[in-house]
Amino acid sequence: MKKIVITGMGAVTPIGIGVDTYWKNITAGVSGIDTIKSFDASELAVQIAGEVKNFNPSDYMPKDLIRKTDPFMQYAYIAAEEALKQSNLEIEPERTGIVMGTAMNGIATIAFTQDALSGAAHKKVGPRFIPKILGNIAAANIAIDHNIQGPSLTVSTACSSGGDAINTACMCMQTGKADVMLAVGAESVLCPLVIYSLANAKALSRRNDSPATASRPFDVTRDGFVIGEGGGALVLETEEHALARGAKIYGEVLGCGNTDDAYHVTAPHPEGRGAIACMKQAIAQANIDASQIGYVNAHGTATNKGDTVETASIKSVFGDKLPYVSSTKGATGHMMGAGGITEVITCVKAIETGVIPPTINLNEVDPECSGIDFVANTAKKAEIDYAMSNAFGFGGQNSSIIVGRYKG
């Protein structure tokens, strides 16, 4: 097995644009959840979300590209630009590829376009509509601007999409199809159509009067998740390639798990069958003992079943050597495809800095989730060498990614 290392990272999140800003705010316990500003949500049952704030895409990308792209594509592009810049990579076109992860592509553009079309006297839809809603065009825009001609894949595995993008990128390098892969995840699904459906499914928090405290992973008072948006990107390379060009290495991808519950479209398996298998698969590939993992960035969406099943699954895998566990979705909301990448970045930064980010808004742990240190509300100092990021999605999709300190 080739060693796969991380040489660049990029993030666009509700608590900041850029990895440094994101990390500063996630460890400080800042909440990025507020009343929805991008459209009038006053008539909706759910009026809160983790939106990317103070976002002017023209500060980061060409104006002609902005007109052609959905917000999720813009978040992907900007995160990728940061990661590529940090990596100082001189792209070898045919040996460099991209894997994009997104759960719902351009669904908000679809919804708003149909709404405008239904109410218009003149039935006109712009020529850019189709490329703005396709998931793979996010990767295509990056490839075009950087002449990336290697493998180009887009995965859509619900909320596991970002983690599975990393896994797929690693597989491309392990099979010799590329020396460098850009793993990107992005999401922007905020529109009445999505909110109505998730609210009617009783999946979303309705704490409209207190947005900053609405997302409460593992708390006894949690009442559902909060939609987030954003993008994340990693430059991944074979160790051989990174060393040959003198790249700075931020961490190593040691193990990737991917399983399916084979149980239910929206509910997790009640005994965590798929989640347990996924974590064990990643640990086995990493060739380490579970007890060596010092931190787990949990999927932790603040849904009732999701949090309790994940807690039980973590206990099953780690036994009496439980790691620190936190859910950063208390701060960012559920960024879906983007979260699978930004939460792996969180793990890399936790190893690098010796700081475990907190689970904010956790004031009373649900008795069904007890027995784990969820790093409630305040970050903790802890020197760790290995960390795991979990991402679980509709359809019973499970992703676990293990990263470690690079030791050469």
Buried (B, 14 or more C-beta within 10 A) or exposed (E): EBBBBBBBBBBBBBBBBBBEBBBEBBBBBBBBBBEBEBEEBEEBEBBBBBBBEEBEBEEBBEEEBBEBBBBBBBBBBBBBBBBBEBBEBEBBEEBBBBBBBBBBBBBBBBBBBEEEEEEEEEEEEEEEBEBBBBBBBBBBBBBEBBEBBBBBBBBBBBBBBBBBBBBBBBBBBEEEEBBBBBBBBBBBBBBBBBBBEBBEEEBBBBBBEEBBBBBBBBBBEBBBBBBBBBBBBBBBBBBEBBBEBEBEBBBBBBBBBBBBBEBEEEBBBEBBBBBBBBBBBBBEBBEBEBEBBBBBBBBBBBBBEBBBBBBBBBBBBBEEEBBBBBBBBBBBBBBBBBBBBBBBBBBBBBBEBEBBBBBBBBEEBBEBBEEBBBBBEEBBEBEBBBBBBBBBBBBBBBBBBBBBBBEE
